[in-house]
């Protein structure tokens, strides 16, 4: 074997060994940094799933609230309460039970605890039936009746999620149930309850319908209520009892002690629900899914290894001669590079040319470029930077970059320059500048510490006209918009459903129907459809924007804004107190100001929900008045105020104190942009303590100032 053949064999062996090294390195790196990545992603998605399941549960409870309130407000039921003779109340109860297949029982119990009306359904989806008067029971000793006397009147509350009990014994087979109870008032006094017992088995099955995951629902004591292994469900009633300590002996304490907990095996969350028992939802990947991912990972390693090894062998065979030539050329190139290290006159000319090119770029660039000293004073800048600030060269040389920052960005800009000194550079830093004649511009800048460590180099883009914030804000508010429409429509649709179900029930059961009853029912349906049509017009007028300035009456503007958000506020038990002076007018864009006001009100609503329970008094005060030539508008809540550590940042885009599944950080930023830039107004947020009805409250105060037209 000659030297050439020996060299080729060596090259092939080197390539094979190199390929094996790559395979091993890849396997180790993948295992260390990307091992079980699919499982991790699935568990991260599991965090979103527990929030989705919580929202799904809340939606079910809100439907129960709507049902009870619709019955409570029905004319026939109120007639029944006053004279005990309105026969239509039975049609009302039957209509609601027919329309809601998951209702097990619907009852009215009077103030003495005696059942007066009761509809039962044996199984989920079966036809309901009335219980005759002689079989109605005394429920005065049941906990849900006695507890209702202590609950706020005309507000729905929920029992614990538990198994159905008949004759003081748990019904077998198990029938999960939940009660929604509405204490009724008459002349301000307790006058009995409306109560719905729900079949919960179908709901729990739908709650647990999450592919890839196995779920467990437990109560605050750790006993399982619903388990993906049905033999472990309802652990309190098993012998021996079964709880989370049995399922997760090493992590059960972490599950109990954390609102949201996750490890490499599971995700758990304490559900925020208005039930008498606190619930914990645990989600973990199914064993089949984990096993399948491991098999896929092993298959991937084998295929990748074969491909790399085959490629290494083919490459070594094809490139062996070229590699020999490269080895020889390497030494030639090495000597040439050593000779080229000496700086020549020609190279000096090249450096001078590069300097001239840099200066050309500096002055001709479309983006603003500036040089600052370490105190942020301007030393030099290009024409594009002058265009952004609108100052003359002489004026700008007397100013500093920090001095141009808006008040809320001053301290942040100082901290950024300190970071650049320590780190050497920073990119995509956004802030607001106040330039010539008080004009406000938004800029995106990159800052670099120059080699002499004594100067900063700034590259600045004017992003004031960017439409990104507006489009994102519209997307962020779309959910609020749909929620408002849903709240506006829920009650009219319930009334229409009730009337239609009652008519259908009478017709199917050959009950006599008087002409005046039909006329009354049709009038009710028509009035509700007119209300729905008006709601559509209100939202269409809000969404449609003319894009032209007009004279805006503040009182009318506030009324239109409240017509959009009132259903949401009422659903959250929030009262609005308005004090608007007459004849307050400004020039502006009505729909944009409505959007700003809606964002401020929604922010107050979220703060109230986060800090106050439903039993607390909940207020939003809206005040408008004239001061000299200015019109002042104030939005004030009683949610205990804004954390002082973040109050100066609440108008920043994307800044939010809410969980990422709830807040986007665009609402107040958009309101700030609309008021200050589009309408040349001022807005500030402070914490305020005030009195109302001889009580003292503390909350956030958003104060807006406009020039009068």
C-alpha positions as CSV (number, residue, x, y, z in Angstrom):
1,X,0.0,0.0,0.0
2,X,1.6,3.3,-1.1
3,X,1.7,6.6,0.9
4,X,-1.2,8.1,-1.0
5,X,-3.5,5.1,-0.1
6,X,-2.4,5.2,3.5
7,X,-3.2,8.9,3.7
8,X,-6.7,8.3,2.2
9,X,-7.4,5.6,4.8
10,X,-6.3,7.9,7.6
11,X,-8.6,10.7,6.3
12,X,-11.6,8.3,6.1
13,X,-10.9,7.1,9.6
14,X,-10.6,10.7,10.9
15,X,-14.0,11.6,9.2
16,X,-15.6,8.5,10.8
17,X,-14.2,9.3,14.2
18,X,-15.3,13.0,13.7
19,X,-18.8,11.9,12.8
20,X,-19.0,9.6,15.9
21,X,-17.9,12.6,18.0
22,X,-20.6,14.8,16.4
23,X,-23.2,12.1,17.1
24,X,-22.1,11.8,20.8
25,X,-21.9,15.6,21.2
26,X,-25.3,16.0,19.7
27,X,-26.9,13.4,21.9
28,X,-25.3,14.8,25.1
29,X,-26.2,18.4,24.2
30,X,-29.8,17.5,23.2
31,X,-30.2,15.5,26.4
32,X,-28.8,18.3,28.6
33,X,-30.4,21.3,27.0
34,X,-33.3,20.0,25.1
35,X,-34.2,16.7,26.8
36,X,-37.9,16.1,27.2
37,X,-38.5,19.4,25.4
38,X,-41.8,18.2,24.1
39,X,-42.9,17.2,27.6
40,X,-41.8,20.6,29.0
41,X,-43.7,22.4,26.3
42,X,-46.8,20.3,27.0
43,X,-46.6,21.1,30.7
44,X,-46.1,24.8,30.0
45,X,-49.2,24.6,27.9
46,X,-50.8,22.9,30.8
47,X,-50.5,26.1,32.8
48,X,-52.7,27.8,30.2
49,X,-55.1,24.8,30.3
50,X,-55.7,25.2,34.1
51,X,-56.6,28.9,33.5
52,X,-58.9,27.9,30.6
53,X,-60.6,25.2,32.8
54,X,-61.1,27.8,35.5
55,X,-62.7,30.2,33.0
56,X,-64.9,27.4,31.7
57,X,-66.1,26.7,35.3
58,X,-66.8,30.4,35.9
59,X,-68.8,30.6,32.7
60,X,-71.0,27.7,34.0
61,X,-71.5,29.5,37.3
62,X,-72.3,32.8,35.6
63,X,-75.0,30.9,33.6
64,X,-76.5,29.8,36.8
65,X,-76.6,33.4,38.1
66,X,-78.3,34.5,34.9
67,X,-80.9,31.8,35.2
68,X,-81.9,32.7,38.7
69,X,-81.9,36.4,38.1
70,X,-84.1,36.0,35.0
71,X,-86.6,34.0,37.0
72,X,-86.5,36.5,39.8
73,X,-87.2,39.4,37.4
74,X,-90.0,37.6,35.5
75,X,-93.4,39.3,35.9
76,X,-95.3,36.0,36.6
77,X,-93.0,35.1,39.5
78,X,-93.3,38.6,41.1
79,X,-97.1,38.4,40.8
80,X,-96.9,35.0,42.5
81,X,-94.8,36.4,45.3
82,X,-97.4,39.2,45.9
83,X,-100.7,37.3,45.5
84,X,-99.8,33.6,45.4
85,X,-102.3,33.2,42.5
86,X,-100.4,33.6,39.2
87,X,-100.6,30.2,37.4
88,X,-98.1,31.3,34.8
89,X,-95.3,30.9,37.4
90,X,-95.5,27.1,36.8
91,X,-95.0,27.6,33.1
92,X,-92.0,29.9,33.9
93,X,-90.4,27.2,36.1
94,X,-91.1,24.5,33.6
95,X,-89.8,26.6,30.7
96,X,-86.5,27.2,32.4
97,X,-86.1,23.6,33.3
98,X,-86.8,22.4,29.7
99,X,-84.3,25.0,28.3
100,X,-81.5,23.8,30.7
101,X,-81.0,20.1,30.5
102,X,-78.5,20.0,33.3
103,X,-81.1,21.2,36.0
104,X,-81.9,18.4,38.5
105,X,-84.2,20.5,40.6
106,X,-85.7,24.0,40.5
107,X,-87.5,25.2,43.6
108,X,-89.0,28.1,45.4
109,X,-88.9,27.8,49.2
110,X,-90.7,30.5,51.2
111,X,-89.3,32.4,54.2
112,X,-90.4,29.6,56.6
113,X,-88.5,26.9,54.7
114,X,-91.5,25.3,53.1
115,X,-91.3,24.2,49.5
116,X,-93.9,26.0,47.4
117,X,-92.9,25.1,43.9
118,X,-90.6,22.2,42.9
119,X,-89.7,20.6,39.6
120,X,-87.5,17.5,39.5
121,X,-85.7,15.6,36.8
122,X,-84.6,12.1,37.5
123,X,-81.7,11.9,35.0
124,X,-79.7,14.4,33.0
125,X,-81.6,15.2,29.8
126,X,-84.9,13.5,30.8
127,X,-88.3,15.3,30.9
128,X,-88.9,17.2,34.2
129,X,-92.0,17.0,36.2
130,X,-93.8,18.9,39.0
131,X,-93.9,17.5,42.6
132,X,-97.5,17.6,43.9
133,X,-98.2,19.8,46.8
134,X,-98.8,16.9,49.2
135,X,-95.2,15.8,48.7
136,X,-93.5,19.2,49.1
137,X,-91.1,19.2,52.1
138,X,-90.0,21.4,54.9
139,X,-86.4,22.4,54.3
140,X,-86.1,24.9,57.1
141,X,-83.4,22.7,58.8
142,X,-81.2,22.4,55.7
143,X,-77.9,24.3,55.7
144,X,-78.5,26.0,52.4
145,X,-81.8,27.5,53.7
146,X,-80.4,28.7,57.1
147,X,-77.2,30.0,55.4
148,X,-79.3,32.0,52.9
149,X,-80.6,34.1,55.7
150,X,-77.1,35.3,56.4
151,X,-76.2,36.0,52.8
152,X,-76.8,39.3,50.9
153,X,-80.3,39.6,49.6
154,X,-80.8,39.4,45.8
155,X,-77.3,38.0,45.2
156,X,-76.7,34.5,44.0
157,X,-74.4,32.2,46.1
158,X,-73.3,28.7,45.5
159,X,-73.0,25.6,47.7
160,X,-70.1,23.2,47.8
161,X,-69.5,20.8,44.9
162,X,-70.6,17.5,46.4
163,X,-72.6,14.3,45.9
164,X,-76.4,14.4,46.0
165,X,-78.0,13.4,49.4
166,X,-81.4,11.9,49.6
167,X,-83.0,11.1,53.0
168,X,-79.7,12.2,54.7
169,X,-77.7,9.5,52.8
170,X,-75.4,9.9,49.8
171,X,-77.3,8.7,46.8
172,X,-75.8,5.6,45.0
173,X,-74.8,5.5,42.3
174,X,-73.0,8.8,43.0
175,X,-74.7,11.9,41.5
176,X,-72.4,15.0,41.7
177,X,-74.4,18.1,42.3
178,X,-74.1,21.9,42.9
179,X,-76.7,24.3,44.2
180,X,-77.2,27.9,43.0
181,X,-79.2,29.9,45.6
182,X,-80.8,33.3,45.4
183,X,-82.1,34.8,48.7
184,X,-85.2,36.9,47.9
185,X,-86.1,40.1,49.6
186,X,-89.5,41.7,50.2
187,X,-89.6,45.2,51.7
188,X,-86.0,44.7,52.5
189,X,-86.6,41.5,54.5
190,X,-85.7,37.8,53.8
191,X,-88.6,36.3,51.8
192,X,-87.4,32.8,50.9
193,X,-85.0,31.4,48.2
194,X,-84.9,30.4,44.6
195,X,-82.6,27.3,44.3
196,X,-81.3,25.3,41.4
197,X,-79.7,21.8,41.8
198,X,-77.5,21.0,38.9
199,X,-76.5,17.6,37.5
200,X,-72.6,18.0,37.5
201,X,-71.6,14.7,36.0
202,X,-71.7,15.9,32.4
203,X,-70.1,19.2,33.3
204,X,-67.2,17.5,35.1
205,X,-66.7,15.2,32.1
206,X,-66.5,18.2,29.8
207,X,-64.2,20.0,32.3
208,X,-61.8,17.0,32.1
209,X,-61.9,16.8,28.3
210,X,-58.3,17.9,27.6
211,X,-56.3,15.6,25.2
212,X,-52.8,14.6,26.3
213,X,-53.6,15.3,30.0
214,X,-54.9,13.5,33.0
215,X,-56.8,15.6,35.5
216,X,-57.7,15.5,39.2
217,X,-60.2,17.9,41.0
218,X,-59.8,18.0,44.8
219,X,-61.3,20.0,47.6
220,X,-59.5,22.2,50.1
221,X,-59.0,19.2,52.5
222,X,-57.3,17.3,49.7
223,X,-60.0,14.7,49.1
224,X,-60.5,13.8,45.4
225,X,-63.8,14.8,43.8
226,X,-63.1,13.9,40.2
227,X,-60.2,11.6,39.2
228,X,-59.1,10.5,35.8
229,X,-59.1,7.0,37.3
230,X,-62.8,6.9,38.3
231,X,-62.1,4.3,41.0
232,X,-60.4,7.1,42.9
233,X,-63.1,9.7,42.6
234,X,-65.0,11.1,45.6
235,X,-62.2,10.0,48.0
236,X,-64.0,11.2,51.1
237,X,-66.7,8.5,50.6
238,X,-64.3,5.6,50.0
239,X,-63.0,3.1,52.5
240,X,-60.2,3.9,53.1
241,X,-60.5,7.6,52.2
242,X,-58.4,8.7,49.2
243,X,-56.7,12.1,49.1
244,X,-53.9,14.0,47.3
245,X,-51.5,12.8,49.9
246,X,-52.0,9.3,48.6
247,X,-51.6,10.4,45.0
248,X,-48.7,12.8,45.5
249,X,-46.9,12.0,48.7
250,X,-43.9,14.2,47.9
251,X,-45.6,17.3,46.4
252,X,-49.0,17.5,48.1
253,X,-47.8,20.2,50.5
254,X,-46.6,22.3,47.6
255,X,-49.9,21.9,45.9
256,X,-51.8,23.0,49.0
257,X,-49.5,26.0,49.8
258,X,-49.3,27.6,46.3
259,X,-52.0,29.3,44.2
260,X,-50.2,28.0,41.1
261,X,-47.6,25.2,41.3
262,X,-45.7,23.2,38.7
263,X,-42.9,20.7,38.5
264,X,-41.6,18.4,35.8
265,X,-44.6,16.1,36.2
266,X,-47.7,18.2,36.9
267,X,-49.4,21.6,37.1
268,X,-51.9,22.6,39.9
269,X,-54.0,25.6,40.6
270,X,-56.3,26.7,43.3
271,X,-59.5,27.7,41.4
272,X,-60.8,31.2,42.2
273,X,-64.6,30.3,42.3
274,X,-67.4,31.5,44.5
275,X,-68.1,28.0,45.9
276,X,-68.5,27.0,49.6
277,X,-65.6,24.6,49.1
278,X,-62.3,25.7,47.6
279,X,-61.2,23.5,44.7
280,X,-57.8,22.5,43.4
281,X,-57.3,21.4,39.8
282,X,-54.3,19.2,39.0
283,X,-53.2,18.4,35.5
284,X,-50.5,16.0,34.4
285,X,-49.4,14.4,31.2
286,X,-50.8,10.9,30.4
287,X,-48.4,8.0,30.6
288,X,-49.2,7.0,27.0
289,X,-48.2,10.4,25.8
290,X,-44.9,10.4,27.7
291,X,-44.0,6.9,26.5
292,X,-44.8,7.9,22.9
293,X,-42.5,10.9,23.2
294,X,-39.6,8.8,24.5
295,X,-40.0,6.3,21.7
296,X,-40.0,9.2,19.2
297,X,-36.9,10.7,20.7
298,X,-35.0,7.3,20.5
299,X,-36.1,6.9,16.9
300,X,-34.8,10.4,16.1
301,X,-31.4,9.7,17.7
302,X,-31.0,6.5,15.6
303,X,-32.0,8.1,12.3
304,X,-29.8,11.2,12.9
305,X,-26.8,9.0,13.8
306,X,-27.1,6.9,10.7
307,X,-27.4,10.1,8.5
308,X,-24.3,11.8,10.1
309,X,-22.2,8.6,9.9
310,X,-23.1,8.0,6.3
311,X,-22.5,11.6,5.4
312,X,-19.0,11.5,7.1
313,X,-18.0,8.4,5.2
314,X,-19.1,9.8,1.8
315,X,-17.5,13.2,2.5
316,X,-14.2,11.6,3.4
317,X,-14.1,9.5,0.2
318,X,-15.1,12.5,-2.0
319,X,-12.9,15.1,-0.3
320,X,-9.7,13.2,0.5
321,X,-7.7,14.6,-2.4
322,X,-9.0,18.1,-1.9
323,X,-8.0,18.0,1.8
324,X,-4.4,17.1,0.8
325,X,-4.3,20.2,-1.5
326,X,-5.8,22.4,1.2
327,X,-3.1,21.2,3.7
328,X,-0.3,22.3,1.3
329,X,-2.1,25.6,0.4
330,X,-2.5,26.4,4.2
331,X,1.2,26.8,4.7
332,X,1.5,29.0,1.6
333,X,-1.3,31.2,2.8
334,X,0.2,31.4,6.3
335,X,3.4,33.0,5.0
336,X,1.5,35.4,2.8
337,X,-0.6,36.6,5.8
338,X,2.5,37.2,7.8
339,X,3.9,39.5,5.1
340,X,0.6,41.3,4.9
341,X,0.6,42.3,8.6
342,X,2.8,45.3,7.9
343,X,0.9,48.5,7.5
344,X,1.5,50.1,4.2
345,X,0.8,53.6,2.8
346,X,-2.0,52.1,0.7
347,X,-3.6,50.6,3.8
348,X,-3.4,54.0,5.5
349,X,-5.3,55.6,2.6
350,X,-7.9,52.9,2.9
351,X,-8.4,53.8,6.6
352,X,-8.7,57.4,5.7
353,X,-11.3,56.5,3.0
354,X,-13.3,54.5,5.6
355,X,-13.3,57.5,8.0
356,X,-14.7,59.7,5.2
357,X,-17.3,57.0,4.5
358,X,-18.3,56.9,8.1
359,X,-18.8,60.7,8.2
360,X,-20.9,60.5,5.1
361,X,-23.1,57.8,6.7
362,X,-23.3,59.9,9.9
363,X,-24.6,63.0,8.1
364,X,-26.7,61.4,5.3
365,X,-28.4,58.6,7.3
366,X,-32.2,58.7,7.5
367,X,-32.2,57.7,11.2
368,X,-31.1,60.2,13.8
369,X,-27.5,59.8,15.0
370,X,-26.0,61.8,17.9
371,X,-22.8,61.7,20.0
372,X,-23.1,62.6,23.8
373,X,-20.7,63.0,26.6
374,X,-21.1,60.9,29.8
375,X,-23.5,63.6,31.2
376,X,-25.8,63.1,28.1
377,X,-25.0,66.6,26.7
378,X,-25.1,66.7,22.9
379,X,-21.6,67.0,21.2
380,X,-22.6,66.2,17.6
381,X,-25.6,65.0,15.6
382,X,-26.8,64.6,12.0
383,X,-29.6,66.4,10.2
384,X,-32.0,63.5,10.8
385,X,-31.7,64.0,14.5
386,X,-32.4,67.7,14.1
387,X,-35.6,66.8,12.2
388,X,-36.8,64.6,15.0
389,X,-36.3,67.3,17.7
390,X,-37.1,70.3,15.4
391,X,-34.4,72.3,17.2
392,X,-31.8,74.3,15.4
393,X,-28.2,73.1,15.7
394,X,-27.3,76.0,18.1
395,X,-30.4,75.2,20.3
396,X,-29.7,71.4,20.5
397,X,-26.0,72.0,21.5
398,X,-27.3,73.7,24.7
399,X,-29.4,70.7,25.7
400,X,-29.0,67.1,27.0
401,X,-30.6,63.8,26.0
402,X,-31.9,63.3,29.6
403,X,-33.3,66.9,29.5
404,X,-35.4,66.0,26.5
405,X,-37.0,63.0,28.2
406,X,-40.6,63.2,29.3
407,X,-41.0,63.4,33.1
408,X,-42.0,59.7,33.5
409,X,-38.9,58.6,31.5
410,X,-36.2,60.8,33.2
411,X,-35.1,58.3,35.9
412,X,-35.4,55.4,33.5
413,X,-33.1,57.1,31.0
414,X,-30.5,57.8,33.7
415,X,-30.6,54.1,34.7
416,X,-30.2,53.1,31.0
417,X,-27.0,55.2,30.5
418,X,-25.6,53.6,33.7
419,X,-26.3,50.2,32.1
420,X,-24.6,51.2,28.9
421,X,-21.5,52.2,30.8
422,X,-21.4,48.8,32.5
423,X,-22.5,46.7,29.6
424,X,-21.2,48.6,26.6
425,X,-24.4,48.9,24.6
426,X,-28.2,48.6,24.7
427,X,-30.7,48.2,21.8
428,X,-34.4,48.9,21.2
429,X,-34.8,51.3,24.1
430,X,-38.1,53.2,23.8
431,X,-39.0,56.4,25.5
432,X,-41.0,59.6,25.1
433,X,-39.3,62.9,24.4
434,X,-40.6,66.5,24.8
435,X,-39.0,68.5,21.9
436,X,-39.5,72.0,20.5
437,X,-42.7,73.8,21.4
438,X,-43.7,71.0,23.8
439,X,-44.2,68.5,21.0
440,X,-44.2,64.9,22.2
441,X,-42.4,62.2,20.1
442,X,-41.9,58.5,20.7
443,X,-38.4,57.2,19.8
444,X,-36.7,53.9,19.6
445,X,-32.9,54.1,20.2
446,X,-29.8,52.0,20.4
447,X,-26.9,53.4,22.6
448,X,-23.3,52.3,22.4
449,X,-20.3,53.3,24.6
450,X,-17.6,54.5,22.2
451,X,-14.0,53.0,22.4
452,X,-12.6,56.0,24.4
453,X,-15.2,55.2,27.2
454,X,-16.0,59.0,27.3
455,X,-18.8,59.3,24.8
456,X,-22.1,57.7,23.8
457,X,-23.2,57.0,20.2
458,X,-27.0,57.1,19.7
459,X,-29.0,55.7,16.8
460,X,-32.6,57.0,17.0
461,X,-35.8,56.1,15.1
462,X,-39.0,58.2,15.3
463,X,-41.8,55.7,16.0
464,X,-44.5,58.3,16.8
465,X,-46.6,57.5,13.7
466,X,-46.4,53.7,14.2
467,X,-49.8,52.1,14.1
468,X,-48.7,49.0,16.0
469,X,-49.9,50.2,19.3
470,X,-53.3,51.1,17.9
471,X,-53.8,47.7,16.2
472,X,-52.7,45.8,19.3
473,X,-54.9,47.8,21.5
474,X,-57.9,47.1,19.3
475,X,-57.1,43.4,19.5
476,X,-56.7,43.6,23.2
477,X,-60.0,45.3,23.7
478,X,-61.9,43.0,21.3
479,X,-62.4,40.5,24.2
480,X,-63.9,43.3,26.4
481,X,-66.2,44.4,23.5
482,X,-67.5,40.8,23.0
483,X,-68.0,40.5,26.8
484,X,-70.0,43.7,26.9
485,X,-72.3,42.5,24.0
486,X,-72.7,39.2,25.8
487,X,-73.8,40.9,29.0
488,X,-76.2,43.2,27.1
489,X,-77.8,40.2,25.3
490,X,-77.9,37.5,28.0
491,X,-81.1,38.7,29.8
492,X,-83.2,39.6,26.8
493,X,-82.3,36.2,25.2
494,X,-83.3,34.5,28.5
495,X,-86.6,36.3,28.5
496,X,-87.3,35.3,24.9
497,X,-86.3,31.7,25.6
498,X,-88.6,31.6,28.7
499,X,-91.6,33.0,26.8
500,X,-91.0,30.7,23.8
501,X,-90.5,27.6,26.0
502,X,-93.7,28.4,28.0
503,X,-95.8,28.7,24.8
504,X,-94.3,25.5,23.4
505,X,-94.9,23.6,26.7
506,X,-98.6,24.7,26.7
507,X,-99.1,23.7,23.1
508,X,-97.4,20.3,23.5
509,X,-99.5,19.6,26.6
510,X,-102.8,21.0,25.2
511,X,-103.1,23.7,27.9
512,X,-105.7,26.4,27.1
513,X,-104.1,29.5,25.7
514,X,-106.0,32.8,25.9
515,X,-105.6,35.3,23.0
516,X,-104.6,38.1,25.5
517,X,-101.8,35.8,26.8
518,X,-100.5,35.2,23.3
519,X,-100.6,39.0,22.6
520,X,-98.8,39.7,25.9
521,X,-96.1,37.1,25.1
522,X,-95.6,38.3,21.6
523,X,-95.3,41.9,22.9
524,X,-92.7,40.8,25.3
525,X,-90.6,39.1,22.5
526,X,-90.9,42.1,20.3
527,X,-89.8,44.5,23.0
528,X,-86.8,42.4,23.7
529,X,-85.8,42.1,20.0
530,X,-86.1,45.9,19.8
531,X,-83.7,46.2,22.7
532,X,-81.3,43.7,21.0
533,X,-81.5,45.8,17.8
534,X,-80.7,49.0,19.7
535,X,-77.7,47.2,21.3
536,X,-76.4,46.4,17.9
537,X,-76.8,50.0,16.8
538,X,-74.9,51.2,19.9
539,X,-71.9,49.0,19.3
540,X,-71.9,49.7,15.5
541,X,-71.9,53.4,16.1
542,X,-69.0,53.0,18.6
543,X,-66.9,50.9,16.2
544,X,-67.6,53.2,13.2
545,X,-65.3,56.2,13.3
546,X,-65.6,59.2,10.9
547,X,-62.0,60.2,11.4
548,X,-63.1,63.9,11.6
549,X,-63.0,66.2,14.5
550,X,-66.3,67.4,15.9
551,X,-67.8,69.3,18.9
552,X,-68.3,66.7,21.7
553,X,-70.7,67.2,24.6
554,X,-69.0,65.6,27.6
555,X,-72.3,64.5,29.3
556,X,-73.4,62.8,26.1
557,X,-69.9,61.2,25.7
558,X,-70.0,59.7,29.2
559,X,-73.6,58.4,28.6
560,X,-72.6,56.7,25.4
561,X,-69.5,55.2,27.1
562,X,-71.6,53.8,30.0
563,X,-74.1,52.3,27.5
564,X,-71.3,50.1,26.3
565,X,-69.7,49.1,29.7
566,X,-72.8,49.2,32.1
567,X,-73.7,45.5,31.6
568,X,-70.2,44.4,32.5
569,X,-70.2,46.7,35.5
570,X,-73.6,45.5,36.7
571,X,-72.5,41.9,36.3
572,X,-69.6,42.7,38.6
573,X,-71.9,44.5,41.1
574,X,-70.2,47.9,40.5
575,X,-72.2,51.1,40.8
576,X,-71.4,54.2,38.8
577,X,-71.9,57.6,40.3
578,X,-71.9,60.4,37.7
579,X,-71.7,64.2,38.4
580,X,-71.5,66.0,35.1
581,X,-71.9,69.8,34.8
582,X,-74.0,70.9,31.8
583,X,-72.7,72.6,28.6
584,X,-69.2,71.1,28.8
585,X,-67.9,70.9,25.2
586,X,-64.5,70.1,23.5
587,X,-63.4,69.6,20.0
588,X,-62.1,66.1,19.3
589,X,-62.7,62.5,18.0
590,X,-65.7,61.1,19.8
591,X,-65.1,57.4,19.3
592,X,-61.4,57.6,20.3
593,X,-62.3,59.4,23.5
594,X,-64.9,56.7,24.2
595,X,-62.2,54.1,23.7
596,X,-60.0,56.0,26.2
597,X,-62.8,56.3,28.8
598,X,-63.7,52.6,28.3
599,X,-60.1,51.6,28.9
600,X,-59.9,53.7,32.1
601,X,-63.3,52.3,33.4
602,X,-62.2,48.7,32.6
603,X,-59.0,49.2,34.5
604,X,-61.0,50.4,37.5
605,X,-63.3,47.4,37.2
606,X,-60.3,45.0,37.1
607,X,-58.8,46.7,40.2
608,X,-62.1,46.4,42.1
609,X,-62.4,42.7,41.2
610,X,-58.8,42.1,42.3
611,X,-59.0,44.0,45.6
612,X,-62.7,43.8,46.8
613,X,-65.0,40.9,47.4
614,X,-68.6,40.9,46.1
615,X,-69.8,41.6,49.6
616,X,-68.0,45.0,49.6
617,X,-69.5,48.2,48.2
618,X,-68.1,48.8,44.8
619,X,-68.0,52.2,43.2
620,X,-66.7,54.1,40.2
621,X,-67.2,57.8,40.3
622,X,-67.2,60.0,37.1
623,X,-67.1,63.7,37.6
624,X,-66.8,66.5,35.0
625,X,-66.5,70.2,35.7
626,X,-65.0,73.5,34.3
627,X,-62.0,75.2,35.8
628,X,-61.2,78.6,34.2
629,X,-60.8,77.7,30.5
630,X,-60.2,74.0,31.1
631,X,-62.6,71.1,31.4
632,X,-61.6,68.5,34.0
633,X,-62.8,64.9,34.0
634,X,-62.2,62.5,36.9
635,X,-62.5,58.8,37.1
636,X,-62.3,57.5,40.7
637,X,-62.7,54.0,42.2
638,X,-62.6,52.5,45.7
639,X,-60.2,49.7,45.0
640,X,-57.6,50.8,47.6
641,X,-55.3,52.6,45.1
642,X,-52.3,51.8,42.9
643,X,-49.1,50.4,44.3
644,X,-46.8,53.5,44.7
645,X,-43.8,51.5,43.2
646,X,-45.5,51.2,39.8
647,X,-47.8,54.2,39.7
648,X,-45.3,56.1,37.5
649,X,-45.2,53.3,34.9
650,X,-48.9,52.5,34.4
651,X,-49.1,54.5,31.1
652,X,-46.2,52.6,29.6
653,X,-47.0,50.3,26.7
654,X,-47.1,46.6,27.6
655,X,-46.7,47.3,31.4
656,X,-49.3,45.4,33.4
657,X,-49.6,44.1,36.9
658,X,-52.1,41.4,35.8
659,X,-51.5,37.8,34.9
660,X,-50.5,37.4,31.2
661,X,-53.8,35.5,30.5
662,X,-55.8,38.5,31.6
663,X,-53.9,41.7,30.9
664,X,-51.9,43.1,27.9
665,X,-50.7,46.4,29.2
666,X,-52.1,48.3,26.3
667,X,-55.4,49.8,27.7
668,X,-54.0,52.7,29.8
669,X,-51.1,53.3,27.3
670,X,-53.7,53.7,24.5
671,X,-55.8,56.0,26.7
672,X,-52.7,58.1,27.4
673,X,-51.9,58.3,23.6
674,X,-55.4,59.3,22.7
675,X,-55.7,62.0,25.3
676,X,-52.2,63.6,25.1
677,X,-51.3,63.2,21.4
678,X,-54.7,63.2,19.6
679,X,-56.4,65.7,21.8
680,X,-53.5,67.7,23.3
681,X,-54.8,67.0,26.8
682,X,-53.3,66.0,30.1
683,X,-53.8,62.8,32.2
684,X,-52.4,61.9,35.5
685,X,-53.0,59.0,38.0
686,X,-52.8,59.5,41.8
687,X,-54.1,57.7,44.8
688,X,-57.0,59.5,46.6
689,X,-58.9,59.2,49.9
690,X,-62.4,60.6,49.9
691,X,-65.8,60.3,51.6
692,X,-69.1,59.2,50.2
693,X,-72.4,58.6,52.2
694,X,-70.4,59.3,55.4
695,X,-67.9,56.5,54.6
696,X,-64.2,56.9,53.8
697,X,-62.8,55.2,50.7
698,X,-59.4,55.0,49.0
699,X,-58.8,54.4,45.3
700,X,-57.1,55.4,42.1
701,X,-58.0,58.8,40.6
702,X,-57.4,59.4,36.9
703,X,-57.6,63.2,36.2
704,X,-58.0,64.4,32.6
705,X,-57.8,68.0,31.5
706,X,-58.9,69.4,28.1
707,X,-59.0,72.9,26.7
708,X,-62.6,74.1,26.3
709,X,-63.7,74.5,22.7
